[in-house]
Amino acid sequence: MRDPLPVLVVDDEASLRHLLRLILERDGHAVFEAQHGRDALHQLDAHPEIRVVLCDIRMPTLDGMAFLAAVADRDLRVIMMSAYGNTDTAVACLSKGAYDYITKPFRADEIRSCLSRVAERQQLHDENIDLKRQLSGAHRLSGFIGRSASARAAVDRVRRVAGYPTTVLFTGESGTGKEVLARALHALSPRSDARFVPINCAALPAALLESELFGHERGAFTGAVRAHAGLFEQADGGTLMLDEIGDMPLPLQGRLLRVLQDQRVRRLGGSGDLSVDVRLIAATAMDLEQAVAEGRFRQDLYYRLNVVQIRLPPLRERRDDIPLLADALIARAAQRLGRPMLTVSDEALRLLTHHRWPGNVRQLENALEHAVLLATGPVLMPEDLPVEISAAPVDPNPEADADADADADADADAELSIKKQTAALERVLIARALARTSGNRTRAARLLEISTKALLYKIRDYGIEA
């Protein structure tokens, strides 16, 4: 039997109310009684937990049909009962909003069967409300959906830093939702009424990227037939997101650092600086610390960007989020494509949950749009999914990824450790100093402003190859 329900029995015959109480309480339901419709309304006001009503049609004071009309706007399942009814009466009750109709005399199993259907419907209703509540909360973060520990950690950090103007660095694999959370951060910030301006630094050649970021004056270069306000100007008062910041050419990194330090920008071909008030959000799938060590990314810019780092876990580290994501993404695709809503079969959900998703949420979204387009029935089946998913071998050890999820949470905590962050910084500085001096430890120690002996200890402790 499903979960018990609070049930109100409305009938002017005390003996029938007593019989129904015996049947319902034996099955664990909480039972309330009323002699007529007006009494029933008082009971509903006094006990808002009541979800189901068994109501007679012929009663004094306020009969069943009038009662049905009076509760039409309440979240109730009303089952009408009558010894005088016929098909027309049943149709009339159902057309007025009754959930079901039972003819007296009835058997106990009829009542039980009817309440079982009500309980099943109520459970689906409650789950739908809960899902909408979760999705509503997710939409307030611009579509980022997740309730796993690692997803909640990322969302919590967004909420905690949104109200401050500090620079934020989002890290994580491609397709994990870095721009989605960046937009959420902007929406939650005091700058939400101003513009959010994103640009992918890897999508433009260096010359064009420089012009897009800083703008240019007329005649600054061939083809510059009019002045152009750069993205820093366009985002003034708002937020500028530099996606794939690790791919920005080194010369532009220097210009970017100057703008961040001075909050002033000069257009290409211009002679004066313009003041800008921009919050910068950066994002990358690259290991910037390694890029710094290899000389491909400016160390001073890295420290300027990495004030607060928010790591977005890959989908394989938060498999518990896949059913929730699937429901939301299917609903989104169905609405956009004008297709009927689908539920997901157990076998299809198993495939979705155990796939490794190298393309992360973006790949999952594309796979479900494919399925919504090709599904022939109301249930999404394995054969509706792209062949690389339906025919792919199932990950034999998803628990290993759950362990990785726990490790990711530990890594997020480690970001707050001054000791660990200091050690990481020392490793990067020592590696750069050794690279700049071609491995000469005496000169490297001089650059680092420490003794050669101290440098040798640190090289040994950190396992640095020089």
Secondary structure, 3 states (H helix, E strand, C coil): CCCCCEEEEECCCHHHHHHHHHHHHHCCCEEEEECCHHHHHHHHHHCCCCCEEEEECCCCCCCHHHHHHHCCCCCCEEEEEECCCCHHHHHHHHHCCCCEEEECCCCHHHHHHHHHHHHHHHHHHHHHHHHHHHHHHHHCCCCCCCCCHHHHHHHHHHHHHCCCCCCEEEECCCCCCHHHHHHHHHHHCCCCCCCEEEEECCCCCHHHHHHHHHCECCCCCCCCCCCECCHHHHCCCCEEEEECHHHCCHHHHHHHHHHHHHCEECCECCCCCEECCCEEEEEECCCHHHHHHCCCCCHHHHHHHCCEEEECCCHHHCHHHHHHHHHHHHHHHHHHHCCCCCEECHHHHHHHHHCCCCCHHHHHHHHHHHHHHHCCCCEECHHHCCHHHHCCCCCCCHHHHHHHHHHHHHHHHHCCCHHHHHHHHHHHHHHHHHHHCCCCHHHHHHHHCCCHHHHHHHHHHHCCCC
